[in-house]
Amino acid sequence: EDIFNNNNNNNNKSLMKIKNKKIDVPVLQQKTVVMITSNYGLLAMAAILLDETIPLMLKLDIKEGGFSFSSAEIGILLSSAGFFMILFCMLILPSMTKLSKR
């Protein structure tokens, strides 16, 4: 079945209109919803994995492949990373958002 209708108006201009098609697939079974949800789940899993394992790697001895940071050094590193993220969100991100809307 063709989903396009060719209609002529009074000015003999050809218009293309899409017929209304009803989708009988439930929302949670639609391909786009499943793909978006799956991608979000994978991204969240990766973020949680990094958040939980980076402090462990920083604490691990150098002989075992870590960095031998103390708990205070790890705290300072993560706090400063959070501080710079706040600065980025306040100062740089708004201008990047304005540029992307052009």
C-alpha positions in Angstrom: 0.0 0.0 0.0 1.4 3.4 -1.0 1.7 5.7 2.0 1.8 8.9 -0.1 -1.3 10.6 -1.6 -0.8 12.9 -4.5 -3.4 15.7 -4.3 -3.9 18.7 -6.5 -5.1 22.0 -5.0 -6.7 24.9 -6.8 -3.3 26.2 -8.0 -2.4 22.9 -9.7 0.4 22.4 -7.2 1.1 18.8 -6.4 1.3 18.1 -2.6 2.5 15.0 -1.0 0.6 13.9 2.1 1.4 10.9 4.3 -1.6 8.8 5.2 -2.2 8.2 8.9 -1.0 4.8 9.8 -1.8 3.2 13.1 1.0 1.3 14.8 -0.3 -1.7 16.7 3.0 -2.4 18.4 3.1 -1.6 22.2 5.5 1.2 23.1 7.9 -1.0 25.1 8.3 -3.3 22.0 9.0 -0.7 19.4 12.4 -0.9 17.9 13.5 2.7 18.6 12.4 2.5 22.3 14.3 -0.8 22.8 17.4 0.6 21.1 17.4 3.9 23.0 16.8 2.1 26.3 19.5 -0.5 25.6 22.1 2.2 24.7 21.2 4.2 27.8 21.7 1.1 29.9 25.1 0.3 28.4 26.2 3.9 28.9 25.1 3.9 32.5 26.8 0.5 33.1 30.1 1.9 31.7 29.8 5.0 33.9 29.2 3.0 37.1 32.0 0.6 36.2 34.4 3.5 35.8 33.2 5.3 39.0 33.7 2.2 41.0 37.0 0.9 39.6 39.1 4.1 39.2 39.5 4.5 43.0 40.5 0.9 43.3 43.1 1.2 40.6 44.5 4.4 42.2 44.8 2.7 45.5 46.5 -0.5 44.2 50.3 -0.8 44.6 52.6 0.1 41.7 53.9 -3.4 41.7 50.4 -4.7 41.0 49.7 -2.1 38.2 48.2 0.6 40.3 49.3 4.1 41.3 49.7 3.7 45.1 47.7 6.8 46.0 46.7 7.3 49.6 43.0 7.8 50.5 43.6 11.5 50.9 45.2 11.8 47.5 42.3 9.9 45.9 39.8 12.3 47.6 41.7 15.4 46.4 41.8 14.0 42.9 38.1 13.2 42.7 37.1 16.4 44.4 39.2 18.5 42.0 37.7 16.6 39.1 34.2 17.4 40.4 35.2 21.1 40.8 36.4 21.3 37.2 33.3 19.6 36.0 31.2 22.3 37.7 33.3 25.0 36.1 32.9 23.3 32.7 29.1 23.1 33.1 28.9 26.7 34.1 31.3 28.4 31.8 32.0 26.3 28.7 28.9 24.1 28.1 26.4 27.0 27.6 28.6 28.5 24.8 28.9 25.1 23.2 25.1 24.7 23.4 24.6 28.0 21.7 27.0 27.1 18.9 25.3 23.8 18.3 21.9 25.5 17.9 23.1 27.6 14.9 
